[in-house]
Amino acid sequence: MCPPRFFAVDYAINPWMDPTQPASAEVAMEQWTVLRDTYRRLGHTVEEIDPEPGLPDMVFAANSGTVVAGRVLGSRFRAPQRTAEAEYFRRWFVEHGYRDITMPEKINEAEGDFAWTGTLLLAGTGFRTDPAAHAEAQEVLGVPVISLHLVDARYYHLDTALFVLSEATDTRRAQIAYYPDAFSPGSRRVLERLFPDAVLADAADAECFGLNGVSDGRNVVLPVEATGLAARLEKQGYAPVFVDISELRKAGGGPKCCTMEIRKG
């Protein structure tokens, strides 16, 4: 995670950003701190990278790396305003002992468009990540990749429209939650076939960034407004944990955007 010390909405690179509206780094920092402390309270280890001046979106750490079994695939941003972030995260991995690090040739916004299910890497495209980056991810990470096409500009990254609730194990398949209308008809059919027991979200869930959740297989961290999705998850045996990300949402981010999940093994 990266503290939003320099958080601002100085430009617009997604439909949620409006530079004419006020945004507070202080409020964003307060909300981010609660999110970080929530993970720690739930028993998770949180590593932090120092933010850099002039990179207000660096708080959205999910966009700067995909780590599966200790292999790191870095990022290559589409928007020039975020390009420099990738190198700072690469340095962080090197400094923390990671040796299997590949920086992509294709545009690849990391966990913004890549979701690991335990057996498959779901990969989004349509607005940010280049379709060719999916093949690159498969080659680098050595895992099967399923391409999914996003069709609603409000849900420009896969992690705004889908997240993994529980990863696959030897005895059970993965379960996901997603917003069907964010995907092309063909991609919806793929998701229906692969995940027949998925939790389906509605427009209200998606509009408050409810699909930008983070699950450890039991606890599911969600924006406070995602009450409908939370009720569905409770029926499936999950425990919703609410956080306020209203300030961070002004830049098009939520809990998952702020969270890169590092899978070391």
C-alpha positions as CSV (number, residue, x, y, z in Angstrom):
1,M,0.0,0.0,0.0
2,C,1.1,3.6,-0.6
3,P,-0.1,6.5,1.7
4,P,-2.0,9.2,-0.2
5,R,0.2,12.0,1.2
6,F,0.2,13.8,-2.2
7,F,-3.4,12.8,-3.1
8,A,-5.1,15.3,-5.5
9,V,-7.4,15.3,-8.5
10,D,-5.4,17.5,-10.8
11,Y,-6.4,15.8,-14.1
12,A,-9.1,13.5,-15.4
13,I,-8.1,10.1,-16.8
14,N,-11.3,8.3,-15.9
15,P,-15.0,9.3,-15.7
16,W,-14.9,9.6,-11.9
17,M,-12.3,12.3,-11.8
18,D,-13.3,16.0,-11.9
19,P,-10.5,18.5,-11.3
20,T,-13.0,21.3,-10.7
21,Q,-14.3,19.6,-7.5
22,P,-12.4,19.8,-4.2
23,A,-10.3,16.9,-3.1
24,S,-8.5,16.6,0.3
25,A,-5.3,14.8,0.8
26,E,-5.9,15.0,4.6
27,V,-9.3,13.2,4.3
28,A,-7.9,10.7,1.8
29,M,-5.1,9.9,4.3
30,E,-7.6,9.4,7.1
31,Q,-9.6,7.0,5.0
32,W,-6.6,5.2,3.8
33,T,-5.3,4.8,7.3
34,V,-8.5,3.1,8.4
35,L,-8.3,0.8,5.4
36,R,-4.7,-0.2,6.3
37,D,-5.5,-0.7,9.9
38,T,-8.5,-2.8,9.0
39,Y,-6.3,-5.2,7.1
40,R,-4.0,-5.4,10.1
41,R,-6.9,-6.0,12.5
42,L,-8.0,-8.9,10.3
43,G,-4.5,-10.4,10.6
44,H,-2.9,-9.4,7.4
45,T,0.6,-8.0,6.9
46,V,0.7,-4.6,5.2
47,E,3.9,-3.4,3.5
48,E,4.2,0.3,2.6
49,I,6.0,2.1,-0.2
50,D,6.8,5.8,0.2
51,P,4.7,8.2,-2.0
52,E,6.4,10.5,-4.4
53,P,5.5,14.2,-5.0
54,G,3.8,14.8,-8.2
55,L,2.2,11.4,-8.4
56,P,-1.2,11.8,-6.7
57,D,-2.5,8.4,-8.0
58,M,0.4,6.4,-6.5
59,V,-1.9,5.5,-3.6
60,F,-3.6,3.1,-6.1
61,A,-0.9,0.5,-5.6
62,A,-2.9,-2.3,-7.3
63,N,-2.0,-0.8,-10.6
64,S,1.8,-1.2,-10.3
65,G,2.4,-5.0,-10.0
66,T,1.0,-8.5,-10.2
67,V,2.6,-11.1,-8.0
68,V,1.9,-14.8,-8.4
69,A,4.0,-17.4,-6.6
70,G,6.8,-14.8,-6.0
71,R,7.0,-13.8,-9.7
72,V,6.5,-10.1,-10.3
73,L,5.1,-8.6,-13.4
74,G,5.4,-4.9,-13.2
75,S,3.2,-2.3,-14.9
76,R,3.2,0.0,-17.9
77,F,0.6,2.7,-17.7
78,R,-1.5,4.1,-20.5
79,A,-1.9,7.6,-19.0
80,P,1.4,9.6,-19.1
81,Q,0.5,11.2,-15.7
82,R,1.0,7.8,-14.1
83,T,4.0,6.4,-16.1
84,A,6.6,7.2,-13.4
85,E,4.9,5.1,-10.7
86,A,6.0,1.8,-12.3
87,E,9.7,2.4,-11.7
88,Y,9.2,3.3,-8.0
89,F,7.4,0.0,-7.4
90,R,10.0,-1.9,-9.4
91,R,12.7,-0.5,-7.1
92,W,10.6,-1.4,-4.0
93,F,10.5,-5.1,-5.2
94,V,14.2,-5.1,-5.8
95,E,15.0,-3.6,-2.4
96,H,12.8,-6.1,-0.7
97,G,14.5,-9.2,-2.1
98,Y,12.4,-10.0,-5.2
99,R,14.6,-11.3,-8.0
100,D,12.1,-12.6,-10.6
101,I,10.8,-9.3,-11.8
102,T,9.7,-8.5,-15.4
103,M,8.7,-5.1,-16.6
104,P,6.1,-5.4,-19.4
105,E,6.5,-4.3,-23.0
106,K,2.8,-4.0,-23.5
107,I,0.5,-1.6,-21.6
108,N,-0.5,-3.4,-18.5
109,E,-2.1,-1.8,-15.4
110,A,-1.4,-4.8,-13.2
111,E,-4.1,-5.8,-10.7
112,G,-6.3,-3.1,-12.0
113,D,-6.9,-5.5,-14.9
114,F,-5.6,-8.8,-13.5
115,A,-7.4,-10.9,-10.9
116,W,-5.9,-14.2,-9.7
117,T,-8.4,-16.9,-8.8
118,G,-6.0,-19.5,-7.6
119,T,-5.9,-21.4,-10.9
120,L,-6.6,-18.8,-13.6
121,L,-5.6,-15.1,-14.1
122,L,-8.7,-13.2,-15.2
123,A,-7.5,-10.3,-17.4
124,G,-9.5,-7.2,-18.4
125,T,-9.2,-5.1,-21.5
126,G,-11.2,-2.4,-23.3
127,F,-10.0,0.8,-21.8
128,R,-6.5,0.5,-20.2
129,T,-4.6,-2.8,-20.5
130,D,-3.6,-3.8,-24.0
131,P,-5.1,-7.2,-25.1
132,A,-1.5,-8.3,-26.0
133,A,-0.6,-7.8,-22.4
134,H,-2.7,-10.9,-21.6
135,A,-0.4,-13.2,-23.6
136,E,2.6,-11.4,-22.0
137,A,1.2,-12.1,-18.5
138,Q,0.7,-15.7,-19.3
139,E,4.3,-16.1,-20.5
140,V,5.8,-14.2,-17.6
141,L,3.7,-15.6,-14.8
142,G,3.3,-19.1,-16.2
143,V,-0.4,-19.3,-15.5
144,P,-3.5,-19.6,-17.7
145,V,-5.1,-16.3,-18.7
146,I,-8.7,-15.7,-19.5
147,S,-9.4,-12.5,-21.4
148,L,-12.5,-10.4,-20.5
149,H,-13.7,-7.4,-22.4
150,L,-15.0,-4.3,-20.5
151,V,-17.6,-2.2,-22.3
152,D,-18.6,0.6,-19.8
153,A,-16.1,3.4,-19.5
154,R,-17.1,3.9,-15.8
155,Y,-15.7,0.5,-15.1
156,Y,-12.4,1.0,-16.9
157,H,-10.4,-1.6,-14.9
158,L,-11.4,-5.1,-14.2
159,D,-11.2,-4.4,-10.5
160,T,-14.0,-2.0,-10.7
161,A,-16.4,-4.7,-12.0
162,L,-15.1,-8.0,-10.6
163,F,-13.2,-9.4,-7.6
164,V,-12.3,-12.8,-6.3
165,L,-14.2,-13.8,-3.1
166,S,-12.3,-17.1,-2.5
167,E,-9.5,-18.6,-4.4
168,A,-9.6,-22.1,-5.8
169,T,-8.2,-25.0,-3.7
170,D,-7.7,-28.7,-4.3
171,T,-11.3,-29.3,-3.1
172,R,-13.2,-26.3,-4.3
173,R,-13.4,-23.9,-7.2
174,A,-12.9,-20.2,-6.9
175,Q,-15.9,-17.9,-6.3
176,I,-16.1,-14.3,-7.6
177,A,-18.5,-11.4,-7.5
178,Y,-19.1,-9.2,-10.6
179,Y,-21.3,-6.7,-12.4
180,P,-22.5,-8.3,-15.6
181,D,-23.4,-5.1,-17.4
182,A,-19.7,-4.0,-17.3
183,F,-18.8,-6.9,-19.7
184,S,-19.3,-7.7,-23.3
185,P,-21.9,-10.5,-24.1
186,G,-19.2,-13.0,-24.9
187,S,-17.3,-12.2,-21.7
188,R,-20.5,-12.6,-19.7
189,R,-21.0,-16.1,-21.2
190,V,-17.4,-17.0,-20.2
191,L,-17.9,-15.9,-16.6
192,E,-21.2,-17.7,-16.4
193,R,-19.5,-20.9,-17.6
194,L,-16.5,-20.6,-15.3
195,F,-18.2,-19.3,-12.2
196,P,-21.8,-20.6,-12.1
197,D,-22.0,-19.8,-8.4
198,A,-20.8,-16.2,-8.7
199,V,-22.4,-13.4,-6.7
200,L,-24.0,-11.0,-9.1
201,A,-23.9,-7.3,-8.3
202,D,-26.4,-4.7,-9.5
203,A,-25.9,-1.1,-10.7
204,A,-26.0,0.4,-7.2
205,D,-23.3,-2.0,-6.1
206,A,-21.1,-1.0,-9.0
207,E,-21.6,2.7,-8.8
208,C,-20.3,2.9,-5.2
209,F,-17.3,0.8,-6.2
210,G,-18.6,-2.3,-4.4
211,L,-16.8,-4.5,-6.9
212,N,-13.6,-2.9,-5.9
213,G,-13.6,-5.0,-2.8
214,V,-10.9,-7.2,-1.2
215,S,-11.6,-10.6,0.2
216,D,-9.4,-13.0,2.2
217,G,-11.9,-15.9,1.7
218,R,-13.9,-15.0,4.7
219,N,-13.8,-11.2,5.4
220,V,-14.7,-8.9,2.6
221,V,-13.7,-5.3,2.8
222,L,-16.3,-3.1,1.0
223,P,-17.2,0.6,0.7
224,V,-19.8,1.6,3.3
225,E,-22.4,2.2,0.5
226,A,-22.3,-1.4,-0.8
227,T,-25.1,-2.6,1.5
228,G,-26.9,-4.6,-1.2
229,L,-23.8,-6.5,-2.2
230,A,-22.9,-7.0,1.5
231,A,-26.3,-8.7,2.1
232,R,-25.8,-11.1,-0.8
233,L,-22.3,-11.9,0.5
234,E,-23.6,-12.6,4.0
235,K,-26.0,-15.2,2.6
236,Q,-23.0,-16.9,1.1
237,G,-21.2,-17.1,4.4
238,Y,-18.9,-14.1,4.0
239,A,-18.4,-11.4,6.6
240,P,-18.6,-7.8,5.1
241,V,-16.3,-5.2,6.6
242,F,-17.2,-1.7,5.7
243,V,-14.8,1.2,5.1
244,D,-15.3,4.8,3.9
245,I,-13.5,5.5,0.6
246,S,-15.5,8.5,-0.5
247,E,-12.6,10.8,-0.9
248,L,-10.5,8.2,-2.8
249,R,-13.4,7.5,-5.0
250,K,-13.1,11.0,-6.4
251,A,-10.0,9.8,-8.2
252,G,-11.8,6.5,-9.3
253,G,-10.4,4.3,-6.6
254,G,-11.6,2.1,-3.7
255,P,-10.3,-0.6,-1.4
256,K,-8.8,-2.9,-4.0
257,C,-7.3,0.0,-6.0
258,C,-5.3,0.9,-2.8
259,T,-4.2,-2.7,-2.3
260,M,-1.6,-4.8,-4.2
261,E,-1.9,-8.4,-3.1
262,I,1.5,-10.1,-2.9
263,R,1.4,-13.9,-3.3
264,K,4.8,-15.2,-2.4
265,G,4.1,-18.9,-2.9
